[in-house]
Each structure stands twice: as structure tokens, then as C-alpha cells.
Amino acid sequence: MISNNNIYAPRMITKWSRAIALTPSNIIKQKLDSWEVREKEMAKRIVSLIPNQCPFAKDIYLFNKRLFTIPPLCKLNPFYEDLMMLRFRALSYLSEIGEDITPYCQ
């Protein structure tokens, strides 16, 4: 019996001569990795949209007593590191063109 659960997309060769599976998540990761920041306004928009730290950590209180803590879940996001690298590239671009980046690094 043939199962359709293990069907893989064809493989492709990247610029590092490595074969990777052509999946939607890999395509998105490659797009994020290849995105070049060339304009000041685009760099500012990227830096303002992507937070500099994980915003999901939260303490749950009941009657001023902490019941439990929800840990930051950013590491579970498969695109977290790619988004952080995109934000870093945007910050680097703003720094290279002489823009003050201290408001974005808080």
C-alpha cells in the first residue's frame, strides 16, 4: 500500500551547492534570507515592524500572586531567526547611511 504522507517536493540546488527540500517554509526562509535592504524607508519599516525581543513572555497573576509564567515562544517560530537577521540587516543599513539607530535598540 502506498501512503501519501511521505511525498516530498523535488529538490533544488542552492547557491551553496546543497540540496534542500522545496517546502513552503524553506521558500519563505530563502526569500527572507535573500531580501536586500536598499531604501531608508523600507529599512525603518522593517525595524519598526519586527520587535527587538520576544514579546510573548508573560506572568499570570491572581490576587497579586504569580500563578505561573508563560515562557517566550519565539524559538518555536520557524522564521524567528530569519526575521531577526532581516531586522539586523535593516539596522546595519540604517547605520551605514548615518541614521541614528538608538531609538530602535531599546
N, C-alpha and C positions, 0 to 999 in steps of 0.2 A: 504494500500500500504506500502510495506517495503522499507525503504530507506537504502542505503549502506553507507551513510555519517557518521553514528554513530556506526560503527563497531569498537570494542575495542579488543586489543590483550588480551590473558589470563593474569591473574595477577600472580605475583610471590612473594615469601616471602623473604625479605632481612635479613641481619644479625641483624637488629633492630626489627624484627618481625612486620614489617609494609608492607602492601600490596601496591604496586605501579603498574602503568600501564607499560606494557612491550612495550615501543615505542623505535624507533631508537635513539631519543635524550636521553632517560633515560639510554639506554645501553651504549652510549658514555660517559655520565656523570659518570656512575658506573665504567667504565674502567679507566677514568681519576682519579677518586677517589681512586681506588684500586692499581694504578700504584706505585710500590715501587722503590725508587731511591737507587740503590745499588752500582753503579760504578761511579768513579770520572769523567770519560769522558762523560758518559751519563748525569750526573748532569750538567756539563759545557755546553753541547749541549742544554739541556732544557732551562737553564738560558739565553743562548745567543739567542735562537730562540723566546722565549716569552718575549715581551718588558715589562719593569717595569711600564710603564704608557701607557695610551691610545694614540696611535699615530695619531688618525684621526681628532683631533680638528684642525681647520684651519680658518684663517681670509682671506676673499676675498677682494682684493684691486683693485681699478680702478683709475689711475692717482694719486697715493699716498693718496687716500681717501678710508677708510674702508667702504665697502658696507654692508657686513654682516659677521656673524661668523657661521661657521658650528660647532655645538657642538660635543663633543666626543660621538661617537655612540657605545662605547664598552658595555655599560649597556644593549643595545638591543641584544647583542650576548648572546645566551642562555648558552654558555660554558665559558663565561668570568670569573666568579668566580671560576670555576673548574680549569681553566688554571692558574689563579693567585695562587691558592692553590698548584698546581703542581710545579709552579715556586718557591714558598715559601719552599716546601719540599726539592727541589733541593738545594736551598740556605742553608737551615738548614743542609743538609747532607754535603755540602762543608765546612760549618763552623765547624761541628763536627769532620771532618777529618783533620782540621787545615789549610785548604786552605784559602787564602786571598780573601774575597768576596767584598772588596771595589770597584773593577772595575765594578762589576755587579750592584751596588746600586747607580748609578748616574742618 
